[in-house]
Amino acid sequence: MSQTVDQRKSPGRIQQLSASVINKIAAGEVIERPASVVKELMENSVDAHATRIDVLIEKGGADLISITDNGSGIEPDDLTLAVTSHATSKIADADDLFSVATMGFRGEALASIAEVSHMKIRSRTGQQDSGFELLVHGGNAEPPVPCGCAPGTSIEVANLFFNTPVRQKFLRTTQTEMGHITEAFTRIALPNPHIQMTLKHNQRIIHELPATNNWLERIQGFFGDEIASHLIPIESEDSGIRLSGFVANPKINRSNNKMQYLFLNRRHIRDRSLQHALSEAYRGLLMVGRFPITFLKLEMPPNIIDVNVHPAKLEVRFQDGGRLYSQLLGTIRNKFLTTDLTATQQQPVAPVDSAAGSSESTMENWSRQQLNQSFGDTSLPGEQNELAFPNRQPVRDWVTHPRESSAATTPAFQPYEHPAPVSPNVGPHFSTEHAALNPDYQSDQPPTQNYRALQLHNRYLVTENDEGLVIIDQHALHERVIYEQLREKVLAGKLETQRLLVPEPVSLTAAEAALVLDNQEILSEIGIEVDSFGGDSILVSGYPAMLVNHNPAEILRNVVELLQNEGKKPERRDVIDSLLHLISCKAAIKAGDKLTAEEIEDLLRHRDLCQDSHHCPHGRPTALVFTRNELDKRFKRI
């Protein structure tokens, strides 16, 4: 330990940092990745009152970022000053910080970007006959020279982080960086529909947005008809604070809050208090773990907010946050009260008819509640709606009638493999896990062969074994059976894929599309075949055959949510296992599905072939056992 201390460099004399080091430090705070450059430069174009902004990206921004606008331009004498630290035309003194009406104002962006790249600026004001060009290499600026260019400003940023290899090393794949860039582009293009904007990557058009006075058209241009058609307009004004925009019908929701766009005076912000107000406004309309989709604009005097609390200006401080919280919550709730949301409510299962005072019906209702509490919710987030509709198409219908409208003709998928002989050392009664949980269990007993059962409430199977009464959750057990079959097929590379005659395009956000393409190889291993379709759209050309009756777009969106929840760098095996969980849950019979005697027998037979039949892949129990001794006690026999 002493040797380590001795070798540690002691601090030297206090000294003034050079402008280059200062700019590199600022670049580390403001310029995190290529998307940060796009954000800063586009904000400058908006502040220059441009009516057109064109963004060109090469190799995810690592090679080139070019942004051209037709704004007011930069005076020739100001070009060199523009790339100097803390030089800005947007504020003059400290008092101006409390009345900022522009997107940018710190004066760090251009200097920081120029310090870690090769930058070229061409600019011309409306009063000039020609423009001027400024070259900056790693913070070293050459004198401006005349050049020919249209009115406005064009900035090219090449070889980003060329002189900061540590920062360059942490850049992700081209697709991932492009996803972040597209999101940055979206956050600026959304609140400025009056500006014509284009985004190109490697000469391919990602977004081409005409100017419009209709904000819904701009939203539709990014997120498609499905979301735009389910948006509900809201508007209110209170003491000079104006709230306007759209909230989505509760039936359209997400597993995270990334689709909650909030703009303050046309600046994209994040605010936990306002996000909480959104959650409260949707309370009772969304399932736990689901988040609303919103596009909201707040307009208020600049002097009642502080936008100088975050380097990227993503967070702000409100003078009266409580009043703003109440306004947002009240506006949305009042709108919902006057809007027909019947179709979005979960319809409860029809209650069992019962006569007043009937002990049998009382016992039946009590039993149902006890079983639900014992098993817990056996569906994934987003699946609870299926539990509430017992008349949905049962699983056996889609087994024998595969999707014919868009899928190629393939052999009908069978839900269960042909049962293999039961090994004396394999099965639920001989698993090591079962033995560990039940030390008194005698492992030399043969597996149960009773495959007869009574279906209760179209969700539970009641049967018996040598121990006593067994109550099985049909969805959880079927999910376990499918999961183990899928896992074996993936390991053997024999998972069936249903190919579509007409591949289906799915509109996603930029980050979601990047996530899908980054995991393209992993998805193919579990039968999901995807490719880029231009912009933020993904083309689905194949998906697991056992999900033949499900919409490919729905499947892909579920996969996206799962990948997002896995974190930034999920392990490959964890991703595949989670995807198998998802497919198993989607393909399994649901609570509410009426089963035939043959289907019940087949399901119970496969229970004895599982390595772990005690739990579904998510850890919920598949069965409850009431021993004969326990039943005797309940009936006062002992």
DACORUR-V145974 format. One record per helix or strand of 2 or more residues. SS is the DSSP state (alpha for helix, beta for strand). FROM is the first residue (numbers start at 1). TO is the last residue. If there is no record, write none. Layout:
ss=SS from=FROM to=TO
ss=SS from=FROM to=TO
//
This chain:
ss=alpha from=2 to=7
ss=alpha from=19 to=30
ss=alpha from=34 to=47
ss=beta from=52 to=58
ss=alpha from=59 to=61
ss=beta from=64 to=69
ss=alpha from=76 to=82
ss=alpha from=94 to=99
ss=alpha from=109 to=115
ss=beta from=118 to=124
ss=beta from=131 to=137
ss=beta from=140 to=141
ss=beta from=145 to=147
ss=beta from=152 to=158
ss=alpha from=165 to=169
ss=alpha from=174 to=189
ss=beta from=196 to=201
ss=beta from=204 to=209
ss=alpha from=215 to=228
ss=beta from=231 to=238
ss=beta from=241 to=248
ss=beta from=253 to=254
ss=beta from=260 to=264
ss=beta from=267 to=269
ss=alpha from=272 to=281
ss=beta from=291 to=292
ss=beta from=294 to=299
ss=alpha from=302 to=304
ss=beta from=305 to=306
ss=beta from=317 to=318
ss=alpha from=321 to=337
ss=alpha from=342 to=344
ss=alpha from=359 to=375
ss=alpha from=384 to=387
ss=alpha from=395 to=400
ss=alpha from=428 to=430
ss=alpha from=432 to=437
ss=beta from=454 to=456
ss=beta from=460 to=464
ss=beta from=468 to=473
ss=alpha from=474 to=492
ss=beta from=497 to=507
ss=alpha from=510 to=518
ss=alpha from=520 to=525
ss=beta from=529 to=532
ss=beta from=537 to=544
ss=alpha from=545 to=547
ss=alpha from=552 to=566
ss=alpha from=572 to=587
ss=alpha from=597 to=607
ss=beta from=623 to=627
ss=alpha from=628 to=634
//
